[in-house]
Amino acid sequence: MKAIIMAAGVGSRLSSVIGDKPKCLIMADGETLIGRMVRILKSRNVTNISVITGYKSQLIRDELGSKVNYFHNPL
């Protein structure tokens, strides 16, 4: 099974909470939102996970490493 996670947004409405990080990197209960999504998908035997990155994509890559495939949206 495959999954696509859209994580290219800035999250400007949440900037007072998260600063200058992508919104998918918000911490909740000791784990980032995107880290939780990937963990849950993998626990459900989703083996092909693609993440669409954009804003500060390197931070997302640093968080997830090689657990997923990446596609970058420069816009």
C-alpha beads as a LAMMPS data file, in Angstrom:
LAMMPS data file: protein, C-alpha beads

75 atoms
74 bonds

1 atom types
1 bond types

-500.0 500.0 xlo xhi
-500.0 500.0 ylo yhi
-500.0 500.0 zlo zhi

Masses

1 110.0

Atoms # bond

1 1 1 0.000 0.000 0.000
2 1 1 1.105 3.566 -0.702
3 1 1 0.619 6.870 1.115
4 1 1 1.333 10.498 0.245
5 1 1 1.839 13.096 2.959
6 1 1 1.550 16.723 1.900
7 1 1 4.081 18.656 3.993
8 1 1 5.032 21.618 1.810
9 1 1 3.126 24.339 3.656
10 1 1 4.567 27.177 5.693
11 1 1 1.996 27.157 8.480
12 1 1 1.929 30.937 8.742
13 1 1 -1.203 30.951 10.904
14 1 1 0.653 28.858 13.474
15 1 1 3.882 30.880 13.430
16 1 1 3.266 32.211 16.946
17 1 1 3.294 28.602 18.179
18 1 1 5.946 26.966 15.986
19 1 1 8.196 29.846 14.959
20 1 1 9.868 29.331 11.596
21 1 1 9.438 25.550 11.302
22 1 1 7.015 23.721 9.002
23 1 1 3.723 22.932 10.746
24 1 1 4.255 19.183 10.371
25 1 1 7.119 19.495 12.864
26 1 1 4.864 20.577 15.730
27 1 1 5.626 18.422 18.762
28 1 1 2.752 16.583 20.411
29 1 1 3.316 14.131 23.239
30 1 1 7.039 13.910 22.539
31 1 1 6.815 13.302 18.785
32 1 1 6.371 15.443 15.699
33 1 1 3.079 15.292 13.825
34 1 1 4.766 13.967 10.688
35 1 1 6.806 11.448 12.669
36 1 1 3.581 10.170 14.208
37 1 1 1.918 9.885 10.792
38 1 1 4.825 7.872 9.393
39 1 1 4.971 5.629 12.479
40 1 1 1.243 4.877 12.303
41 1 1 1.318 4.224 8.554
42 1 1 4.228 1.819 8.943
43 1 1 2.448 0.027 11.802
44 1 1 -0.446 -0.511 9.370
45 1 1 1.921 -2.096 6.815
46 1 1 2.051 0.901 4.490
47 1 1 5.442 0.323 2.906
48 1 1 5.653 3.073 0.298
49 1 1 5.362 6.522 1.905
50 1 1 6.052 9.665 -0.095
51 1 1 6.348 13.103 1.477
52 1 1 5.853 16.264 -0.574
53 1 1 8.132 18.908 0.916
54 1 1 8.481 22.616 0.294
55 1 1 9.147 25.154 3.030
56 1 1 12.348 24.284 4.935
57 1 1 12.346 20.800 3.469
58 1 1 15.700 19.919 5.007
59 1 1 14.165 20.041 8.493
60 1 1 11.618 17.435 7.418
61 1 1 14.347 15.290 5.862
62 1 1 16.344 15.562 9.087
63 1 1 13.303 14.402 11.068
64 1 1 12.359 11.404 8.906
65 1 1 15.643 10.347 7.345
66 1 1 15.394 7.477 4.897
67 1 1 12.053 6.143 6.196
68 1 1 10.184 7.780 3.292
69 1 1 10.562 8.993 -0.297
70 1 1 10.720 12.733 -0.904
71 1 1 9.411 14.999 -3.623
72 1 1 10.208 18.710 -3.388
73 1 1 7.824 21.487 -4.437
74 1 1 9.975 24.626 -4.806
75 1 1 6.887 26.882 -5.040

Bonds

1 1 1 2
2 1 2 3
3 1 3 4
4 1 4 5
5 1 5 6
6 1 6 7
7 1 7 8
8 1 8 9
9 1 9 10
10 1 10 11
11 1 11 12
12 1 12 13
13 1 13 14
14 1 14 15
15 1 15 16
16 1 16 17
17 1 17 18
18 1 18 19
19 1 19 20
20 1 20 21
21 1 21 22
22 1 22 23
23 1 23 24
24 1 24 25
25 1 25 26
26 1 26 27
27 1 27 28
28 1 28 29
29 1 29 30
30 1 30 31
31 1 31 32
32 1 32 33
33 1 33 34
34 1 34 35
35 1 35 36
36 1 36 37
37 1 37 38
38 1 38 39
39 1 39 40
40 1 40 41
41 1 41 42
42 1 42 43
43 1 43 44
44 1 44 45
45 1 45 46
46 1 46 47
47 1 47 48
48 1 48 49
49 1 49 50
50 1 50 51
51 1 51 52
52 1 52 53
53 1 53 54
54 1 54 55
55 1 55 56
56 1 56 57
57 1 57 58
58 1 58 59
59 1 59 60
60 1 60 61
61 1 61 62
62 1 62 63
63 1 63 64
64 1 64 65
65 1 65 66
66 1 66 67
67 1 67 68
68 1 68 69
69 1 69 70
70 1 70 71
71 1 71 72
72 1 72 73
73 1 73 74
74 1 74 75
